[in-house]
Amino acid sequence: MASDYCYETFRSSPLAAELSDEQCALLAKQVVCRSLADGEVLLKEGAVDQSLYVIAKGNLAVTHENGTGDWIVLHMLRPRDLAGELGFLDGLEHSATLRSIGPTELFSLERSRLEALLEEQPKLVYQVMRAVIRSVHSTLRRMNLQYVELTNYINKQHGRY
């Protein structure tokens, strides 16, 4: 993808929400824009990937193998959602596989590239990390609401589905 497009994609992302134009220009040079075909796997469950992804267009399904070779969708990620946040932060294995649903455009930021800016741009790194934590918090809130809705549904059905 063209560098202007990559900059504009980054500038409109949640990562850039608190950044100045100068900070955006600096960080946009560190991101890689890419496209995924329908059904393409971005992250594999159990793999280690220390990149943060932001969806520009399209959707990603957060999936889990069910043991029979099929996969179930746990959650859908949409444009402006972040993906791979926890692996980006802690470097541990991913707990789910991310698959594109339809053509998907996104950009990635490797943790090492952000860390390289830490000494000279600590405020920029802090602001990006705030955006990542905000995203994790939002996802946790959505999951909690879904849990409450499911619990209410099961209780109303007296445990019958």
N, C-alpha and C positions, 0 to 999 in steps of 0.2 A: 504494500500500500504506500501511497505517496506520503512524504514526510509532513506536508501541510495537512493532509487528512488525519494523520496520526496525531499531530498537535491539536487539531480541532476536536478530535475524539477524546483526547486526554483532558483538554480544557473544559469540556462539558461533563466530565465524570465527577463522581463524589470525592475522589482523591484531591481534586483541584479546588474544592469548595472554599477553603480558607487561604489559598495561595494567591500571591500577587502575579501579575503577568510575567514578571522576570523569573519568579520561582517556577511558574508553569513552563516557561521556555526551557529552563535548566532541566527540570525533571522529565519533560517530554522527550528530551534527547536520550533518556535512559530507558524508555519503554519500547516495546516491540509490538507492532500491530500485526494481526494475522486473521485469516479467515478459516472457518471450519465448514466442511460439507455436512449435510444431513447425516446424523448417526455417528459422526466421528467422535472418538474418545479424546477428551482433553486431558483428564487425569484418571489414572487407574487406581482403584482401591488397593491399599497396601503399598503403593509406591511412595517414594519421597520426592517431593518437588517443592523447591523453595521459592516459587514464583507466586506472585499475586496477580489475579486476572480480573479485569473489569469488562463486562459485556457492553458492547456498543449497540449492536443490533442482533436480533434473534433471541434464542432461549437455550439454556442448558438444563438438562434433567439431572438431578442428583439421584443416582441409582445404586442399588445393592443387589448382588447376585443372590438368588434365593436357594441355591444348592442344586437346582435341576438344570442349570444352564440358562435359565430365564433371569430377567432382571425386573425389579420393581422400582417404581418412581417414588422416592421419598419426599422430594421437594422440587419445585421448578424455580429456576433463576431467570430473571428477565433483564431487559436493558437497564443499565446503571447499577445492577447488582454486582457485588464483588464475589469472587470465588477463590478458594484455596487460601483463605485468610489464616486459618490456624496453622497449616503447613508452612506458610510464609513466616509466621511469628515463631513457631516452636521447632520447625524442622523435622517433625515426626511424620509417620506414615499417614496417608489419607484414609479416612474411614468409609469413603464411598467413591464411586466412579462418576465422572461428569461426562455426559454425552450431549452433543448438539442436537437440538430439535429444529430441523430446517437449517438453511444456511445461517451461519452465525459469525459475527465480526466481534473481535475483542482485542484488548491489548494486555500485555504482561509486563511486570516489573520484577526483576530478580532482587532478592533480599540483599545480596552482595553489592548490587549497584546502588541501592538506597543507603546501605551502610557506608559506602565510600564517600557519601556526602556529609556524613555525621560531623566531622571536625569543622568543616568550613560552613556548613548550612544546618546547624542543629535545630533551628526553628522550623525549617522546611521539613526535616525528618519528623520532628514532633507533630507537626500539623498532619502529615500523612498518616502517622500512627494513630492520631485521634480519629481520622476518617475510617481507618480500618476497625478500630474498636467500636465506633458508632455503627458500622455495618454489622459486626458480630452481635452487638446489643440488639439491633433491629431484628436480626434473624432469630435470636433467642426469644424476643418478645412474640414474634409470629408463631414460633413453635409452641410457646406456652399457651397462646390463645387456641391453637389447634388442639392441644392436649385437653384444655378445659372443654372445648366443644365436643370432643370425642367422649370424654368422661360423662358429660351431661347426656349425650345421646345414649350411651350404654346404660346409664342409670335409669333413663326414661323407658328404655326397652327391657328393664329388669334383667340385664345381662344377655338378652337374646338379640341376635343380629338380624 
